């Protein structure tokens, strides 16, 4: 396999500056507009969580009054500030911390999903680059055969049907190259859009190394422990449970303190205002609502864990099947077969038709092997997406 990858790599222009997948992902992380938008949105949500712990606005009032007989005039000025019991601020602050931790994990999950989409496009570009290199090899062989059989036709050692067969092969290769170019351009354009239309060049023909999965249970525990969605749900459960404590403390009276000044007929009096309100009606059912929301959040976390475990099992089985299918292909043998077929054709041991039939089978098998590896890489990238 190493031999074919080296051969494919040599088919690309030497002056082309390639970017690795990691470099592409770093660039997209910096330039992606959707990620920037989500970052600002989640930042706003974190600040909004903190506003629940703000003090209420202070109140200021001024009044002027007169006696009915016009014998006197008085004024009153009152400035007051309402506040809750100190324990309520502590509990709400802890609840906001937990809610913001959940938002941090959501932000990491958004980043992960965007980078996974970008990596999938990079893996498709690697496949297209490999297929293009294989088509270049086919085109070179067809061009050499065309030159050879043109001479043979002039010498009377070949017929026009054989020459036409070679020309048909060259047309097929040109068509496949055009289709490959269109698919490559489409994938690259999608990658550029994710990069804020900043330039990128993806010319890799070798996939990055991936961790081998030896045991499903070990892999499952590792993935579940690092999954950002589950972490976000876990903090959401804790925040919902803390909200129950917040609502329980909302039964405590609301306090108010302030300054008061009265003036009447040239005399003035200063004093303090102390008061409060008992939330007999405003907090009704809120504790029950908070408890129900906490139970709902816990059930959502349990369901998400089950869904992820089932998905991991399906991906693990798919990965094993793809790995077995890949191992069934002997790539060096197929390349040796192409060389032997060309040699046999040159020595007259097989006809041109036999050569094209056998060579086409080998090329299709090589392409099938490339596509299997592409699917394998995508499955592995999805399994370990939280490591992006």
C-alpha positions in Angstrom: 0.0 0.0 0.0 2.9 2.3 0.8 4.2 1.8 -2.7 1.0 2.9 -4.4 0.7 6.0 -2.2 4.2 7.0 -3.1 3.5 6.5 -6.7 0.3 8.5 -6.5 2.0 11.4 -4.6 4.6 11.6 -7.4 1.9 12.2 -9.9 1.2 15.7 -8.5 3.1 18.8 -9.4 6.2 19.3 -7.2 5.6 23.1 -6.8 2.1 22.7 -5.4 2.0 23.7 -1.7 -0.1 21.2 0.2 -1.9 21.8 3.5 -2.4 19.0 5.9 -5.8 18.3 7.4 -4.8 19.8 10.7 -3.7 23.0 9.0 -7.0 23.2 7.1 -9.0 22.7 10.3 -7.0 25.3 12.2 -7.7 27.8 9.4 -11.4 27.0 9.4 -11.6 27.3 13.1 -10.3 30.9 12.8 -12.3 31.9 9.7 -15.6 30.0 9.9 -18.6 32.5 10.0 -21.0 30.0 11.5 -18.6 29.2 14.3 -18.0 32.9 15.0 -21.8 33.5 15.1 -22.5 30.6 17.4 -19.6 31.8 19.7 -21.2 35.2 20.0 -24.7 33.8 20.5 -23.5 31.5 23.3 -21.5 34.3 24.9 -24.7 36.3 25.0 -26.6 33.4 26.6 -23.9 33.2 29.3 -24.2 36.8 30.1 -28.0 36.5 30.2 -27.7 33.7 32.8 -25.9 36.1 35.0 -28.6 38.8 34.8 -30.9 36.7 36.9 -28.7 37.5 39.9 -28.8 41.3 39.4 -30.2 43.6 42.0 -33.6 45.2 41.1 -33.5 48.8 40.0 -33.5 51.4 42.9 -36.6 53.5 43.2 -36.7 57.3 43.7 -39.8 59.4 44.3 -40.5 63.0 45.1 -43.9 64.5 46.1 -45.1 68.0 46.9 -48.2 68.8 48.9 -50.2 71.9 50.1 -52.7 72.6 52.8 -56.2 73.4 51.6 -56.2 76.8 53.2 -52.9 77.7 51.6 -51.2 78.1 55.0 -48.4 75.6 54.4 -46.4 73.6 51.9 -44.5 70.3 52.3 -42.3 67.9 50.2 -41.3 64.3 50.5 -38.3 62.6 48.9 -37.8 58.8 49.1 -34.9 56.7 47.7 -35.0 52.9 48.3 -33.3 49.7 47.1 -34.8 46.3 47.1 -32.8 43.1 47.6 -33.1 39.4 48.4 -31.6 37.4 51.3 -27.8 36.9 50.7 -28.2 33.1 50.5 -30.4 33.5 47.4 -27.6 35.3 45.5 -25.1 32.6 46.4 -27.5 29.8 45.2 -28.4 31.7 42.0 -24.7 32.4 41.3 -24.0 28.6 41.6 -26.9 27.8 39.3 -25.6 30.3 36.7 -22.1 28.7 36.9 -23.6 25.3 36.1 -25.7 26.7 33.3 -22.7 28.4 31.8 -20.6 25.3 32.0 -23.3 23.6 29.9 -23.1 26.4 27.4 -19.3 26.0 27.2 -19.8 22.4 26.3 -22.4 23.3 23.8 -20.0 25.7 22.2 -17.3 22.9 22.0 -19.9 20.6 20.4 -20.7 23.3 17.8 -17.0 23.7 17.0 -16.6 19.9 16.9 -19.5 19.4 14.4 -18.2 22.2 12.1 -14.7 20.8 12.1 -16.0 17.2 11.6 -17.9 18.4 8.5 -14.7 20.1 7.3 -12.6 17.0 7.9 -15.1 14.9 6.0 -14.7 17.2 3.0 -10.9 16.9 3.4 -11.2 13.1 3.4 -13.3 13.3 0.2 -10.6 15.5 -1.4 -7.9 12.9 -0.5 -10.0 10.2 -2.2 -10.5 12.4 -5.3 -6.8 13.1 -5.4 -6.0 9.4 -5.2 -8.5 8.6 -8.0 -7.1 11.4 -10.2 -3.6 10.0 -9.8 -4.9 6.5 -10.7 -6.6 8.0 -13.8 -3.4 9.7 -14.8 -1.7 6.3 -14.7 -4.5 4.9 -16.9 -4.2 7.8 -19.3 -0.4 7.4 -19.5 -0.8 3.7 -20.4 -3.5 4.4 -22.9 -1.3 7.1 -24.6 1.6 4.7 -24.8 -0.6 2.0 -26.3 -2.0 4.5 -28.8 1.5 5.5 -29.9 2.5 1.8 -30.1 -0.5 0.6 -32.1 -0.4 3.6 -34.4 3.0 2.3 -35.5 1.8 -1.3 -35.7 -1.2 -0.1 -37.8 1.2 1.5 -40.3 3.3 -1.7 -40.3 0.2 -3.9 -40.8 0.6 -5.6 -37.4 -2.6 -4.2 -36.0 -6.1 -3.4 -37.2 -8.3 -0.3 -37.0 -10.6 -2.0 -34.4 -7.7 -2.3 -31.9 -6.7 1.4 -32.5 -10.4 2.4 -32.0 -10.5 0.4 -28.8 -7.5 2.3 -27.4 -9.2 5.6 -28.4 -12.3 4.6 -26.6 -10.3 3.9 -23.5 -8.7 7.4 -23.8 -12.1 9.0 -24.1 -13.4 7.1 -21.1 -10.4 8.3 -19.0 -10.9 11.9 -20.1 -14.5 11.7 -19.1 -13.7 10.3 -15.7 -11.0 13.0 -15.2 -13.6 15.7 -16.0 -16.0 14.2 -13.5 -13.3 13.9 -10.9 -12.3 17.5 -11.5 -15.9 18.7 -11.1 -16.4 16.7 -7.8 -13.0 18.0 -6.6 -14.0 21.6 -7.4 -17.3 21.2 -5.6 -15.8 19.7 -2.5 -13.1 22.3 -2.4 -15.6 25.1 -2.9 -17.6 23.9 0.1 -14.4 23.8 2.1 -13.6 27.4 1.0 -17.0 28.5 2.1 -16.5 27.0 5.5 -13.2 28.9 5.6 -14.8 32.3 5.0 -13.7 32.1 1.3 -10.1 32.3 2.4 -7.7 30.4 0.1 -7.0 26.7 0.8 -5.1 24.0 -1.1 -5.8 20.4 -0.3 -3.5 18.1 -2.2 -2.9 15.3 0.3 -3.1 11.7 -1.1 -2.4 10.0 2.2 -4.8 9.7 5.0 -3.8 10.7 8.6 -3.0 8.0 11.1 -6.0 6.8 13.2 -6.1 5.0 16.5 -6.8 1.3 16.1 -9.8 0.2 18.1 -9.0 -3.1 19.8 -12.0 -3.3 22.2 -15.5 -1.9 21.9 -16.0 -1.4 25.7 -12.8 0.6 26.1 -13.6 2.7 23.1 -17.2 3.3 24.3 -16.1 4.4 27.7 -13.5 6.7 26.2 -15.9 8.3 23.8 -18.7 8.7 26.3 -16.4 10.4 28.8 -15.2 12.9 26.2 -18.5 13.5 24.5 -19.4 17.3 24.6 -23.1 16.7 24.2 -23.3 14.4 27.2 -21.1 16.8 29.2 -23.5 19.7 28.3 -26.5 17.6 29.3 -24.8 16.6 32.6 -24.2 20.3 33.5 -27.8 21.1 32.4 -29.1 18.4 34.9 -27.0 19.9 37.7 -28.2 23.4 36.8 -31.8 22.2 36.8 -31.4 20.6 40.2 -29.8 23.8 41.5 -32.8 25.7 40.1 -35.0 23.7 42.5 -33.0 25.2 45.4 -33.3 28.6 43.9 -37.1 28.4 43.7 -37.3 27.0 47.2 -35.5 30.1 48.6 -37.8 32.4 46.6 -40.3 31.9 49.4 -38.1 34.2 51.6 -39.4 37.8 51.9 -38.1 40.5 49.6 -36.4 43.2 51.5 -36.2 47.0 50.9 -34.2 49.7 52.6 -33.8 53.4 51.8 -33.7 57.0 52.8 -36.6 59.4 53.4 -36.8 63.1 53.8 -39.9 65.2 54.7 -40.1 69.0 54.8 -43.0 71.1 55.9 -43.2 74.9 56.7 -39.5 75.4 56.8 -38.7 72.3 59.0 -37.3 69.0 57.7 -37.0 65.5 59.0 -34.7 62.7 57.7 -35.2 59.0 58.2 -34.9 55.5 56.9 -37.3 53.3 55.0 -37.3 49.6 55.8 -39.8 47.2 54.3 -40.4 44.0 52.5 -42.8 41.8 50.6 -43.9 38.2 51.2 -44.1 36.2 47.9 -47.4 34.5 48.7 -48.5 34.3 45.1 -45.6 35.0 42.7 -43.8 31.8 43.7 -46.7 29.4 43.5 -46.0 26.2 41.6 -42.4 27.3 40.8 -40.8 24.6 42.9 -42.9 21.9 41.3 -42.1 23.3 37.9 -38.4 23.3 38.7 -38.5 19.7 39.9 -40.3 18.5 36.8 -37.7 20.3 34.6 -34.9 18.6 36.6 -36.5 15.2 36.0 -36.9 16.0 32.3 -33.3 17.1 32.0 -32.1 13.9 33.7 -34.2 11.7 31.3 -32.9 13.6 28.3 -29.3 12.9 29.5 -30.1 9.2 29.9 -31.7 9.0 26.5 -28.8 10.8 24.8 -26.4 8.4 26.5 -28.3 5.4 25.1 -28.5 6.9 21.7 -24.8 7.6 21.6 -24.0 4.0 22.8 -26.2 2.5 20.1 -24.7 4.7 17.4 -21.2 3.8 18.6 -22.0 0.1 18.3 -23.3 0.6 14.8 -20.2 2.6 13.9 -17.9 -0.1 15.5 -19.5 -2.8 13.4 -19.3 -0.8 10.3 -15.6 0.0 11.0 -14.8 -3.7 11.4 -16.6 -4.7 8.2 -14.8 -2.0 6.3 -11.4 -3.0 7.8 -12.0 -6.7 6.8 -13.1 -5.6 3.2 -9.9 -3.4 2.9 -7.7 -6.2 4.1 -9.1 -8.5 1.4 -7.5 -6.4 -1.3 -3.9 -7.1 -2.2 -2.8 -3.7 -3.6 0.8 -4.6 -4.5 -0.5 -7.7 -6.3 -2.9 -5.6 -8.4 -0.1 -3.3 -9.4 2.1 -6.2 -10.3 -0.8 -7.6 -12.4 -1.0 -4.4 -14.4 2.7 -4.6 -15.2 2.4 -8.2 -16.2 -0.6 -7.5 -18.4 1.3 -4.8 -20.2 4.3 -7.0 -20.6 2.1 -9.9 -21.9 0.4 -7.6 -24.4 3.8 -6.4 -25.7 5.0 -9.9 -26.1 1.8 -10.9 -27.9 0.7 -13.4 -25.3 -2.7 -11.8 -24.9 -4.9 -9.7 -27.3 -5.6 -6.0 -26.8 -9.2 -6.8 -25.9 -8.1 -9.3 -23.2 -5.7 -6.7 -21.9 -8.4 -4.0 -21.5 -10.8 -6.5 -19.9 -8.3 -7.6 -17.3 -6.8 -4.1 -16.7 -10.3 -2.6 -16.3 -11.0 -5.1 -13.5 -7.8 -4.3 -11.8 -8.4 -0.5 -12.0 -12.0 -1.0 -10.6 -10.6 -3.0 -7.7 -8.0 -0.4 -6.9 -10.7 2.3 -7.0 -13.0 0.2 -4.8 -10.1 -0.2 -2.3 -9.7 3.6 -2.2 -13.4 4.1 -1.6 -13.4 1.6 1.2 -10.6 3.4 2.9 -12.4 6.7 2.5 -15.5 5.3 4.2 -13.3 3.7 7.0 -11.6 7.1 7.6 -14.9 8.8 7.8 -16.3 6.3 10.3 -13.1 6.7 12.5 -13.3 10.5 12.3 -16.9 10.4 13.4 -16.2 8.0 16.3 -13.3 10.3 17.6 -15.0 13.6 16.6 -14.6 14.9 20.1 -10.8 14.9 19.7 -10.9 17.5 16.9 
